[in-house]
């Protein structure tokens, strides 16, 4: 292993300040030696990874309030009390971010878990997200002044049109996709960064959890490991959605269970035309290079 003193650590080079993101909150963040940062492009398995890390840290505990334990720190509307609660946590902290590397502070003290997912799957998942956000929740973002950028257009009535807007608009409704993936792929060899694919979590949840535990230096209690795995299954998370979903209350139409939706991939296959599929795949290679594009589409098992 290369000594940390000889590693060229990424340096933050820009801020992302818009109606959703506030990257500046990381500038004065006081890292601890064992912090875990869970990084994703939205709808790529963030809550799933938060639950996995929570179960490893708390050894399979029931009734964990995931949103309170693991706040989305760069969410512009994060209440100050959530930040204060994070600062006061006595246990190992695990924090959510949706930032690319160049807008984030990368600390040698922390461990970074990045989850990748095919962009078409993220768009399909985000359509469910966007179409189930209440008007009251949307209004919080829309009420910000124009300096925070354009307001989202109305959400289309179907996932296909949503995808078209997302693809043609370089992340419309969310934020730029390709640069996000590219930034994390570029730092995958850092000793404190681990890339994991959504597909690998689905195909081998048990093995993935063990791999994550090794990366985080967590020694598991084998007696409780089956319970940890069970608590990280989609069925368990769906059944306990009120403890999993972020920003609860009046944010989701139909409550938190609409946030924990399907957790499936490939729903776009019966909808996108051959031309649209080819356009996405060609752009993935052009934006990411062939190796990263293959990983993003398939995961390590592809």
Secondary structure as UniProt FT lines:
FT   HELIX           4..6
FT   STRAND          21..22
FT   HELIX           23..26
FT   TURN            27..28
FT   TURN            33..34
FT   STRAND          36..40
FT   TURN            42..43
FT   HELIX           46..57
FT   TURN            58..60
FT   HELIX           66..69
FT   TURN            73..74
FT   TURN            76..77
FT   HELIX           80..88
FT   STRAND          94..97
FT   HELIX           101..103
FT   TURN            108..109
FT   STRAND          111..116
FT   HELIX           119..131
FT   HELIX           135..142
FT   HELIX           146..148
FT   HELIX           159..168
FT   TURN            169..170
FT   TURN            172..173
FT   HELIX           178..185
FT   TURN            186..189
FT   TURN            191..192
FT   STRAND          193..197
FT   HELIX           198..203
FT   HELIX           205..216
FT   HELIX           222..231
FT   HELIX           234..239
FT   HELIX           241..244
FT   TURN            253..254
FT   HELIX           256..258
FT   TURN            267..271
FT   HELIX           274..288
FT   HELIX           290..298
FT   TURN            300..301
//
